[in-house]
Structure formats: structure tokens, C-alpha cells
Amino acid sequence: MPAIALRARRNARQPPHGLDAAAGTAFAADLHHWRRQAEEDWRALCGPDEDSPVSRTVPGYLLDRYAFRAFMRATCGVRIADRFARPTGPQAARWEELTRSRLRGAPSVGLAPVRLTDPVTDTPLVRDLLRRWRGHLAALGIDHDPALFRPPTGQNWLDLYRASALYPFYPPAILGPSFMERISARQRDEILATHGPTGIMSLYAFLLESHEDTHRAQRGEPLLCEYVLAILWCRFLDEHDQWYWERNEDTGVSLNVEEPYVRRVHLADGALRALFRDTATGVHEVLGPTAYDELCLTGWLFDARAIAYRDYLELITLRLTGHSLRDRLAALTTALDDRLAPRPRPDAGDTAGSADPADPAEGTHR
């Protein structure tokens, strides 16, 4: 697996255990404790009530990202320095500017990026697709807040983007109808002839809202939540004949990077429902009591940039298809331990260095 610029930092003030200590069952066995610590860490990032741009309750989608990070700090003396480790206020102040800079249109069909103050496209096509998505979840027995997956009446694009589970750390992952740029020219022509520009924006509005609202309904480890959503999404596209805008018919390449992986996983509806509601209890039910530590460690390794996303997908797919990750994770954590070992500073003789002092998240999490 390729070496990527790390986001992990060793706390030099605390004699650490090796990272192999994180591959057992200590996290899942005391999950309530680590989730309480996640709540405390989140409130610290939010600051005082009157200053907080977000709820002071950690979003369910992010809960076990923070819980497992707290576990790794306490157990191994290692933290991750990224946007999720920085106070929310300054990030919220910059969020709209960042979002505007990332908006995308579909030049091949003459569509410019949306204007944030414009109303979200709200058409019979949007409403029909949202109705189908609600039905898709209901058929699996997945309950959710009835306010989710509703027509975007009265909303502008800024409202919809800000409702993302990733606010205020990142803009939503889907910032325009870029799927039109990735399908074949023939598909673009057919979609434009069938739906017109408004129909294309309707597909985009549905894609964005179904993605963001699903994450708002999920709970547990976010990358595993993303994997579960990919399973649901591919099943939905199969059942409702919607691949015409989600796969390039000339190349056969899916616009969903997860599709080749999730096709290898065969979960019963009850297992998928359990994973949707809470990835921790779902994994315990589907894979047994030792698996959640492995899956959360794999997500943590991705957050640390010790592995790439496709490596993460392969490892999760192996675990969900019954293969132990113990040996693979042992090799990865050993390699990461070596990369985190103190190195002499060029200007300080044999004095061991610690975290990069220029890191803007320095000191936020330990």
C-alpha cells in the first residue's frame, strides 16, 4: 500500500503503547465510555453555547470517529491532526467561501454552478425520486426522522449544503451535477433530450439530498456509514432502473467508486437495517464482538492517511465477507508505529522530535 503524508501525531509526553494495542476488543468492550468522551471532545471543539455554530451534541454520523480517536489518544498516545480536530467556529466562518470555491456545473450541457441563494430545484421528478427512496428504506424496515427526504420546498442551495453531516468541516461531497461530465456523450444527449436542463438539476437535487439526509439518519463510524449507504444506493439504482445516469455505458465504469466492492458483499435486509441504525450494534450482530475494533481501526488508519480510500474499501469488504483483518492490521500498525517513531531534529542533536509545531491542530486533541 502506498505511503501517504501522515495526519497522525505521537504525543511525546506520554509513554505510548504500540498501535497493535488498538487491534483487540478494548474499544468496543467499553464503547459507552468512549462515546461519552467523544461528546466531551465535541463540546470542547464547539466552545460556549452562545458561540457554537453547530449543535453541541456530536452528530450520530461522526460519533465513533471521535470515540475511536479518544481511544487511540488514551491507549496509544496518537492523535490525528485534521479538520475534525479543530474548533468549529473558525471553520464555520470560512465554510461558505470554501463551498463557493468548490461548486461545479456541467459545461458539456451548458449548466453553470448553482448560485447559493437560488431555490433548490423542486420538480415532479425530484419528488418522485425522493418518494422512491423513502419507499426503498421503508421496504428494508429502516426508520428515520419523517422530516428527512422531503421535497426541498422553500430551501435554497445554501440551506441544503449547510445541512450536510460534514458541516462545518467540509462542504458536501457532491457540489454539482458532475455526473453529466462522466457519462458518455450519447447518454448526455439522451438525458438532455428526455429531461432537459431542469431535469438534470432534478437528478442532482435528489442525489444530493438523498446522500446528505441518509448520513443525518445514520449513527456510528462515518466511513462504515458511507459503505452502508453505497450498498443501499446500488440496490436502489438496480431496482429503479437508474443506472442510466450513474454508469458510463461506453466504458462500464460506475460513478460510485464503492460499487465494485459492495457487489462482493451480500447482507440480509436485517443486517443492513442494523448497520444503518448503529454501526457498532450492527457489526456486533452481523460479525460478532471482535469485529468493530478492526473496522474502526481501519477507518482510523484512513483518517491518519496511513492507507488510501481504495485500500480502506478492500479491507472493509474482506471483513464483511468473513475474512479476519488481524494480520493485515498488524502489518499496517507496525509500519505506522515505525513512521511515528521520534526522529532527531536536524538542529537539536539527539533530542527527539514530536508533533509538527506548525500543525494548526497542535494541542487540540491528545
Buried (B, 14 or more C-beta within 10 A) or exposed (E): BEEEEBBBBBBEEEEBBBBBBBBBEBBBBBBEBBBEBBBEBBBEBBBEEEEBBBEBEBBBBBBBBBBBBBBBBBBBBBBBBBBBBBBBBEBBEEBBEEBBEEBBBBEBBEBEBBEBEEBBBBBEBBBEBBEBBBEBBEEBEBEBEEEBBBBBEEBBBBBBBBBBBBBBBBBBEBBBBEBBBBBEEEBBEBBBEEBEBEBBBBBBBBBBBBBBBBBBBBBBBBBBBBBBBBBBBBBBBEEBEBBBBBBBEEEEBBBBEBBBBBEEBEBEEEBBBBBBBBBBBBBBBBBEEBBBBBBBBBBBBBBBBBBEEEBBBBBBBBBBEEEEBEEBBEEBBEBBBEEBEEEEEEEEEEEEBBBEEEBEBBEBBB
